[in-house]
């Protein structure tokens, strides 16, 4: 409840009150919470104070607003530890979510000069191009666009891509996955990305470009993964050296 005699600012007390209601399940994900007016009348506080608390919650990603409808509870964000080389399937299972895939495109193409340099193959060598939407509990979370040399994975097929690509690699390629280089960019989605992720066109995304290497030094894949920024937050541990 709100204690007006407390040294803690009223907006912060309301913010913590709403967080507790969300944590207890009283305000479930994607459900409408009380309006500014309702909170104002319930606790006899100004609507400006309520607005400040709700604005802070929006900035933290705990709630989101829909114009003309109100304020809703956000779904839990998935933490992606960018210092670990895990598969999407492993990440979702760790968080108690059910992973699945929807294949958008599976083609064999001739590698252009840029991709040949990245994959360390000859220009015009055959490569797989794979695009799939990755889901958690049937909700679109990310889009993967993967380029793989046909020589690295000669028996790759559509049925394999319904599951974990890393599981396929571990079971079929004796050269194990060793490390990856990646870069991260925050941007707005393309029209196609917004449609596949089922997000508004003004909702930001996180684009991660990754080149994955095998122990032998060969390149396994070049991948662009586009993540919903409203469902993901990136976590990285840093250490200081003298």
Secondary structure as a PSIPRED ss2 file (coil, helix, strand):
# PSIPRED VFORMAT (PSIPRED V4.0)

   1 X C   1.000  0.000  0.000
   2 X C   1.000  0.000  0.000
   3 X C   1.000  0.000  0.000
   4 X C   1.000  0.000  0.000
   5 X C   1.000  0.000  0.000
   6 X C   1.000  0.000  0.000
   7 X C   1.000  0.000  0.000
   8 X C   1.000  0.000  0.000
   9 X C   1.000  0.000  0.000
  10 X H   0.000  1.000  0.000
  11 X H   0.000  1.000  0.000
  12 X H   0.000  1.000  0.000
  13 X H   0.000  1.000  0.000
  14 X H   0.000  1.000  0.000
  15 X H   0.000  1.000  0.000
  16 X H   0.000  1.000  0.000
  17 X H   0.000  1.000  0.000
  18 X H   0.000  1.000  0.000
  19 X H   0.000  1.000  0.000
  20 X H   0.000  1.000  0.000
  21 X H   0.000  1.000  0.000
  22 X H   0.000  1.000  0.000
  23 X H   0.000  1.000  0.000
  24 X H   0.000  1.000  0.000
  25 X C   1.000  0.000  0.000
  26 X C   1.000  0.000  0.000
  27 X C   1.000  0.000  0.000
  28 X C   1.000  0.000  0.000
  29 X C   1.000  0.000  0.000
  30 X C   1.000  0.000  0.000
  31 X C   1.000  0.000  0.000
  32 X E   0.000  0.000  1.000
  33 X C   1.000  0.000  0.000
  34 X C   1.000  0.000  0.000
  35 X C   1.000  0.000  0.000
  36 X H   0.000  1.000  0.000
  37 X H   0.000  1.000  0.000
  38 X H   0.000  1.000  0.000
  39 X H   0.000  1.000  0.000
  40 X H   0.000  1.000  0.000
  41 X H   0.000  1.000  0.000
  42 X H   0.000  1.000  0.000
  43 X H   0.000  1.000  0.000
  44 X C   1.000  0.000  0.000
  45 X C   1.000  0.000  0.000
  46 X C   1.000  0.000  0.000
  47 X H   0.000  1.000  0.000
  48 X H   0.000  1.000  0.000
  49 X H   0.000  1.000  0.000
  50 X H   0.000  1.000  0.000
  51 X H   0.000  1.000  0.000
  52 X H   0.000  1.000  0.000
  53 X H   0.000  1.000  0.000
  54 X H   0.000  1.000  0.000
  55 X H   0.000  1.000  0.000
  56 X H   0.000  1.000  0.000
  57 X H   0.000  1.000  0.000
  58 X H   0.000  1.000  0.000
  59 X H   0.000  1.000  0.000
  60 X C   1.000  0.000  0.000
  61 X C   1.000  0.000  0.000
  62 X C   1.000  0.000  0.000
  63 X E   0.000  0.000  1.000
  64 X E   0.000  0.000  1.000
  65 X E   0.000  0.000  1.000
  66 X E   0.000  0.000  1.000
  67 X C   1.000  0.000  0.000
  68 X C   1.000  0.000  0.000
  69 X C   1.000  0.000  0.000
  70 X E   0.000  0.000  1.000
  71 X E   0.000  0.000  1.000
  72 X E   0.000  0.000  1.000
  73 X E   0.000  0.000  1.000
  74 X C   1.000  0.000  0.000
  75 X C   1.000  0.000  0.000
  76 X C   1.000  0.000  0.000
  77 X C   1.000  0.000  0.000
  78 X E   0.000  0.000  1.000
  79 X E   0.000  0.000  1.000
  80 X E   0.000  0.000  1.000
  81 X E   0.000  0.000  1.000
  82 X C   1.000  0.000  0.000
  83 X C   1.000  0.000  0.000
  84 X C   1.000  0.000  0.000
  85 X C   1.000  0.000  0.000
  86 X C   1.000  0.000  0.000
  87 X C   1.000  0.000  0.000
  88 X H   0.000  1.000  0.000
  89 X H   0.000  1.000  0.000
  90 X H   0.000  1.000  0.000
  91 X H   0.000  1.000  0.000
  92 X H   0.000  1.000  0.000
  93 X H   0.000  1.000  0.000
  94 X H   0.000  1.000  0.000
  95 X C   1.000  0.000  0.000
  96 X C   1.000  0.000  0.000
  97 X C   1.000  0.000  0.000
  98 X C   1.000  0.000  0.000
  99 X E   0.000  0.000  1.000
 100 X E   0.000  0.000  1.000
 101 X E   0.000  0.000  1.000
 102 X E   0.000  0.000  1.000
 103 X E   0.000  0.000  1.000
 104 X E   0.000  0.000  1.000
 105 X E   0.000  0.000  1.000
 106 X E   0.000  0.000  1.000
 107 X E   0.000  0.000  1.000
 108 X E   0.000  0.000  1.000
 109 X E   0.000  0.000  1.000
 110 X E   0.000  0.000  1.000
 111 X C   1.000  0.000  0.000
 112 X C   1.000  0.000  0.000
 113 X H   0.000  1.000  0.000
 114 X H   0.000  1.000  0.000
 115 X H   0.000  1.000  0.000
 116 X H   0.000  1.000  0.000
 117 X H   0.000  1.000  0.000
 118 X H   0.000  1.000  0.000
 119 X H   0.000  1.000  0.000
 120 X C   1.000  0.000  0.000
 121 X C   1.000  0.000  0.000
 122 X C   1.000  0.000  0.000
 123 X C   1.000  0.000  0.000
 124 X C   1.000  0.000  0.000
 125 X C   1.000  0.000  0.000
 126 X E   0.000  0.000  1.000
 127 X E   0.000  0.000  1.000
 128 X E   0.000  0.000  1.000
 129 X E   0.000  0.000  1.000
 130 X E   0.000  0.000  1.000
 131 X E   0.000  0.000  1.000
 132 X E   0.000  0.000  1.000
 133 X E   0.000  0.000  1.000
 134 X E   0.000  0.000  1.000
 135 X E   0.000  0.000  1.000
 136 X E   0.000  0.000  1.000
 137 X C   1.000  0.000  0.000
 138 X C   1.000  0.000  0.000
 139 X E   0.000  0.000  1.000
 140 X E   0.000  0.000  1.000
 141 X E   0.000  0.000  1.000
 142 X E   0.000  0.000  1.000
 143 X E   0.000  0.000  1.000
 144 X E   0.000  0.000  1.000
 145 X E   0.000  0.000  1.000
 146 X E   0.000  0.000  1.000
 147 X E   0.000  0.000  1.000
 148 X E   0.000  0.000  1.000
 149 X E   0.000  0.000  1.000
 150 X C   1.000  0.000  0.000
 151 X C   1.000  0.000  0.000
 152 X C   1.000  0.000  0.000
 153 X C   1.000  0.000  0.000
 154 X C   1.000  0.000  0.000
 155 X C   1.000  0.000  0.000
 156 X C   1.000  0.000  0.000
 157 X C   1.000  0.000  0.000
 158 X C   1.000  0.000  0.000
 159 X C   1.000  0.000  0.000
 160 X H   0.000  1.000  0.000
 161 X H   0.000  1.000  0.000
 162 X H   0.000  1.000  0.000
 163 X C   1.000  0.000  0.000
 164 X C   1.000  0.000  0.000
 165 X H   0.000  1.000  0.000
 166 X H   0.000  1.000  0.000
 167 X H   0.000  1.000  0.000
 168 X H   0.000  1.000  0.000
 169 X H   0.000  1.000  0.000
 170 X H   0.000  1.000  0.000
 171 X H   0.000  1.000  0.000
 172 X H   0.000  1.000  0.000
 173 X C   1.000  0.000  0.000
 174 X C   1.000  0.000  0.000
 175 X C   1.000  0.000  0.000
 176 X C   1.000  0.000  0.000
 177 X E   0.000  0.000  1.000
 178 X E   0.000  0.000  1.000
 179 X E   0.000  0.000  1.000
 180 X E   0.000  0.000  1.000
 181 X E   0.000  0.000  1.000
 182 X E   0.000  0.000  1.000
 183 X E   0.000  0.000  1.000
 184 X E   0.000  0.000  1.000
 185 X E   0.000  0.000  1.000
 186 X E   0.000  0.000  1.000
 187 X E   0.000  0.000  1.000
 188 X E   0.000  0.000  1.000
 189 X C   1.000  0.000  0.000
 190 X C   1.000  0.000  0.000
 191 X H   0.000  1.000  0.000
 192 X H   0.000  1.000  0.000
 193 X H   0.000  1.000  0.000
 194 X H   0.000  1.000  0.000
 195 X H   0.000  1.000  0.000
 196 X H   0.000  1.000  0.000
 197 X H   0.000  1.000  0.000
 198 X C   1.000  0.000  0.000
 199 X C   1.000  0.000  0.000
 200 X C   1.000  0.000  0.000
 201 X C   1.000  0.000  0.000
 202 X C   1.000  0.000  0.000
 203 X C   1.000  0.000  0.000
 204 X E   0.000  0.000  1.000
 205 X E   0.000  0.000  1.000
 206 X E   0.000  0.000  1.000
 207 X E   0.000  0.000  1.000
 208 X E   0.000  0.000  1.000
 209 X E   0.000  0.000  1.000
 210 X E   0.000  0.000  1.000
 211 X E   0.000  0.000  1.000
 212 X E   0.000  0.000  1.000
 213 X E   0.000  0.000  1.000
 214 X E   0.000  0.000  1.000
 215 X C   1.000  0.000  0.000
 216 X C   1.000  0.000  0.000
 217 X C   1.000  0.000  0.000
 218 X C   1.000  0.000  0.000
 219 X E   0.000  0.000  1.000
 220 X E   0.000  0.000  1.000
 221 X E   0.000  0.000  1.000
 222 X E   0.000  0.000  1.000
 223 X E   0.000  0.000  1.000
 224 X E   0.000  0.000  1.000
 225 X E   0.000  0.000  1.000
 226 X E   0.000  0.000  1.000
 227 X E   0.000  0.000  1.000
 228 X E   0.000  0.000  1.000
 229 X C   1.000  0.000  0.000
 230 X C   1.000  0.000  0.000
 231 X C   1.000  0.000  0.000
 232 X E   0.000  0.000  1.000
 233 X E   0.000  0.000  1.000
 234 X E   0.000  0.000  1.000
 235 X E   0.000  0.000  1.000
 236 X C   1.000  0.000  0.000
 237 X C   1.000  0.000  0.000
 238 X C   1.000  0.000  0.000
 239 X C   1.000  0.000  0.000
 240 X C   1.000  0.000  0.000
 241 X C   1.000  0.000  0.000
 242 X C   1.000  0.000  0.000
